[in-house]
């Protein structure tokens, strides 16, 4: 394996760094994007219980805010619920945009790696072919070792770039879909809370 990496030339270094970054991001996102921790199913029922028992105060709001990203959204809405439905919705939307931004952390980097890694491999291909044609110009076609070295560099960097890019693209799509699913869940829960406070709808505990 080490010999293959060496034969790929110096462009294998950024490709290897990209592969390490992809692995690190995937592990971090798998740990972070846990729907049970981000939007606990029982949280809405718990908040509704506090509301029915008039237990909402500054301490409860802080506890709610620190409990989960969905708790942050609920706390923002509850803090402004007395100002009317529209103000409550605006505060929820503002906090939700911050939460979504946090959920999408590193996904941009993952998408960039998926796009850049094949280009790095392509650059290695170009440099390898340049080496091949330079060797042909200087020594003719008799030196098979030099020709093989250039072609090998061209093929290895291309393969390495694609090997990194394909999993990175798949991971990016998967995590983006996961974020979208979590966002939909949080929106539904937030709407239920707003409707419960400013209409006759009731919340059923999860």
C-alpha positions as CSV (number, residue, x, y, z in Angstrom):
1,X,0.0,0.0,0.0
2,X,2.8,2.4,0.9
3,X,4.5,1.7,-2.4
4,X,1.3,2.5,-4.3
5,X,1.0,5.8,-2.4
6,X,4.6,6.7,-3.1
7,X,4.1,5.9,-6.8
8,X,1.2,8.3,-7.0
9,X,3.4,11.2,-6.4
10,X,3.1,14.2,-4.1
11,X,-0.6,14.8,-5.0
12,X,-1.4,11.7,-3.0
13,X,-0.8,13.8,0.2
14,X,-3.8,16.1,-0.3
15,X,-5.9,13.1,-1.3
16,X,-4.9,11.3,1.9
17,X,-5.7,14.4,3.9
18,X,-9.1,14.6,2.3
19,X,-9.8,11.0,3.2
20,X,-8.9,11.6,6.8
21,X,-11.1,14.6,6.9
22,X,-14.0,12.6,5.4
23,X,-13.7,9.9,8.0
24,X,-13.5,12.4,10.9
25,X,-16.5,14.4,9.6
26,X,-18.6,11.2,9.2
27,X,-17.8,10.0,12.7
28,X,-18.6,13.4,14.2
29,X,-21.8,13.8,12.3
30,X,-23.0,10.3,13.1
31,X,-22.5,11.1,16.8
32,X,-24.0,14.6,16.6
33,X,-27.0,14.0,14.3
34,X,-28.9,11.7,16.7
35,X,-32.5,12.5,16.4
36,X,-33.3,11.3,19.9
37,X,-30.9,13.8,21.4
38,X,-31.8,16.7,19.0
39,X,-35.6,16.3,19.1
40,X,-36.6,14.0,22.0
41,X,-40.1,12.6,21.4
42,X,-41.2,13.2,25.0
43,X,-40.1,16.8,25.2
44,X,-43.3,18.3,23.9
45,X,-45.4,16.4,26.4
46,X,-43.1,17.4,29.2
47,X,-43.4,21.1,28.2
48,X,-47.2,20.8,28.0
49,X,-47.2,19.3,31.5
50,X,-45.2,22.3,32.8
51,X,-47.7,24.7,31.2
52,X,-50.7,23.0,32.6
53,X,-49.2,23.1,36.1
54,X,-47.9,26.7,35.7
55,X,-44.4,25.6,36.3
56,X,-42.8,27.7,33.5
57,X,-40.2,30.1,35.0
58,X,-36.7,31.3,34.3
59,X,-35.2,28.1,35.8
60,X,-37.4,25.8,33.7
61,X,-36.7,27.8,30.5
62,X,-32.9,27.5,31.2
63,X,-33.3,23.8,31.8
64,X,-35.3,23.5,28.6
65,X,-32.8,25.6,26.6
66,X,-29.9,23.4,27.7
67,X,-31.6,20.1,27.2
68,X,-31.5,19.8,23.4
69,X,-31.7,21.8,20.2
70,X,-35.5,21.4,20.1
71,X,-35.5,22.6,23.7
72,X,-33.8,25.8,22.6
73,X,-36.5,26.3,20.0
74,X,-39.3,25.7,22.6
75,X,-37.6,28.0,25.1
76,X,-37.4,30.8,22.6
77,X,-41.1,30.4,21.8
78,X,-42.2,30.2,25.4
79,X,-40.2,33.3,26.3
80,X,-42.2,35.3,23.8
81,X,-45.5,33.5,24.0
82,X,-47.2,36.3,25.9
83,X,-46.5,38.8,23.1
84,X,-48.8,37.0,20.7
85,X,-48.7,34.2,18.1
86,X,-46.8,36.1,15.5
87,X,-44.0,37.2,17.8
88,X,-43.8,33.7,19.2
89,X,-43.5,32.2,15.7
90,X,-40.8,34.8,14.7
91,X,-38.7,33.9,17.8
92,X,-39.0,30.2,17.1
93,X,-38.0,30.7,13.4
94,X,-35.0,32.8,14.4
95,X,-33.8,30.2,16.9
96,X,-34.6,27.4,14.5
97,X,-32.4,28.9,11.8
98,X,-29.5,28.9,14.2
99,X,-30.2,25.3,15.2
100,X,-30.3,24.2,11.5
101,X,-27.0,26.0,10.9
102,X,-25.4,24.0,13.7
103,X,-26.9,20.8,12.3
104,X,-25.4,21.4,8.9
105,X,-21.9,22.1,10.3
106,X,-19.1,20.4,8.3
107,X,-21.6,19.3,5.5
108,X,-20.2,22.0,3.3
109,X,-16.7,20.8,3.8
110,X,-17.8,17.2,3.0
111,X,-19.4,18.4,-0.2
112,X,-16.3,20.4,-1.1
113,X,-14.1,17.3,-0.6
114,X,-16.5,15.3,-2.8
115,X,-16.1,17.9,-5.6
116,X,-12.3,18.6,-5.2
117,X,-10.9,15.1,-4.7
118,X,-11.6,13.9,-8.3
119,X,-10.0,17.2,-9.6
120,X,-6.9,16.5,-7.6
121,X,-6.9,13.0,-9.1
122,X,-7.3,14.5,-12.5
123,X,-4.4,16.9,-11.9
124,X,-2.3,13.9,-11.0
125,X,-3.4,12.3,-14.3
126,X,-2.4,15.4,-16.3
127,X,1.0,15.6,-14.5
128,X,1.6,11.9,-15.1
129,X,0.9,12.2,-18.8
130,X,3.1,15.2,-19.0
131,X,5.9,13.1,-17.5
132,X,5.2,10.4,-20.0
133,X,5.4,12.7,-23.0
134,X,8.5,14.5,-21.7
135,X,10.2,11.1,-21.4
136,X,9.2,10.3,-24.9
137,X,10.6,13.6,-26.2
138,X,13.9,13.1,-24.4
139,X,14.5,9.4,-24.6
140,X,12.1,8.1,-27.1
141,X,9.9,5.1,-26.5
142,X,12.7,2.8,-25.5
143,X,12.7,3.5,-21.8
144,X,9.7,1.5,-20.6
145,X,10.4,2.2,-16.9
146,X,10.0,6.0,-17.2
147,X,6.9,5.6,-19.3
148,X,5.4,3.1,-16.9
149,X,6.1,5.4,-13.9
150,X,4.3,8.3,-15.5
151,X,1.3,6.2,-16.5
152,X,1.2,4.6,-13.0
153,X,1.1,8.1,-11.4
154,X,-1.7,9.1,-13.7
155,X,-3.8,6.1,-12.9
156,X,-3.2,5.9,-9.2
157,X,-4.0,9.5,-8.4
158,X,-7.2,9.3,-10.5
159,X,-8.3,6.1,-8.7
160,X,-7.4,7.6,-5.3
161,X,-9.3,10.8,-5.9
162,X,-12.4,8.8,-6.9
163,X,-12.0,6.5,-4.0
164,X,-12.3,9.5,-1.7
165,X,-14.9,11.4,-3.6
166,X,-17.5,8.7,-4.0
167,X,-17.9,7.9,-0.3
168,X,-17.7,11.7,0.5
169,X,-20.6,12.4,-1.9
170,X,-22.7,9.5,-0.5
171,X,-22.1,10.7,3.1
172,X,-22.9,14.3,2.2
173,X,-26.3,13.2,0.7
174,X,-27.0,10.9,3.6
175,X,-26.3,13.5,6.3
176,X,-28.2,16.3,4.4
177,X,-31.2,14.0,4.2
178,X,-30.9,13.2,7.9
179,X,-30.8,16.9,8.7
180,X,-33.8,17.6,6.6
181,X,-35.7,14.8,8.4
182,X,-34.8,16.2,11.8
183,X,-35.8,19.8,10.7
184,X,-39.2,18.6,9.6
185,X,-39.7,16.9,13.0
186,X,-38.7,20.0,14.9
187,X,-41.0,22.1,12.7
188,X,-44.0,19.9,13.5
189,X,-43.3,19.9,17.2
190,X,-42.9,23.7,17.2
191,X,-46.2,24.2,15.3
192,X,-48.0,22.0,17.9
193,X,-46.6,24.1,20.7
194,X,-47.7,27.4,19.1
195,X,-51.1,26.1,18.3
196,X,-51.6,24.7,21.8
197,X,-50.8,28.1,23.3
198,X,-52.8,30.2,20.9
199,X,-55.7,28.0,19.9
200,X,-58.0,25.4,21.3
201,X,-55.8,22.5,20.2
202,X,-54.4,20.3,22.9
203,X,-51.1,18.5,23.0
204,X,-51.1,14.8,23.6
205,X,-48.0,13.6,25.5
206,X,-45.7,11.5,23.4
